[in-house]
Amino acid sequence: DGHGYWLLGADGGVFSFGDAGFYGSPQSTGFGQAVATLLATPDGKGYMAIPAFGDAPLTEGDATLPADRHGGPMALNTLVAGGAITADARGFWEVGTEGGVFAFGDAGFYGSLPGVGTEPAAPIIGMARTADGRGYLLLGADGGIFTFGDAHFYGSAGGSGLPW
């Protein structure tokens, strides 16, 4: 509703402000791994910080676990830098700093930077899904934008000299 928000600490602590509810945090569960991103459910009554809290369903798979959606071992060559949750909260994407995208649950895979042979000039630091969930945008630390699926490219600040 725009009257609250969550902040995720580097140690996995979740802090709620305004009318954003607190549903737990990885830090309090002894999760023991760094958490890179917090994904709010569409109704704002839960969030996913791997593992899930509040009304966020724990969907199959997670890039921090040892299996991909086909049951094979998952080998990450990078840190998870961000993610996005699907509109129905039954899936999510995670993106690594090198631009590799991992899709879980009902999240569609629409490509990633290593898959198209592109190496970003600066680390990828975040992502956002399109309104219909049939695409996503990746954000580079230098302001570069990379689009996949039905995401439209309208320009970026990549190469503009932004420090990272």
Buried (B, 14 or more C-beta within 10 A) or exposed (E): EEEEBBEBEEEBBBEBEEEBBEBBBBBEEEBEEEBBBBBBBEEBBBBBBBBBBBBBBEBEBBBBEEEBBEEEEBEEEBEBBBBBBBBEBBBBBBBBBBBBBBBBBBBBBBBBBBEEEEEBEBBBBBBBBBEEBEBBBBBBBBBBBBBBBEBEEEEBEBEEEEEE
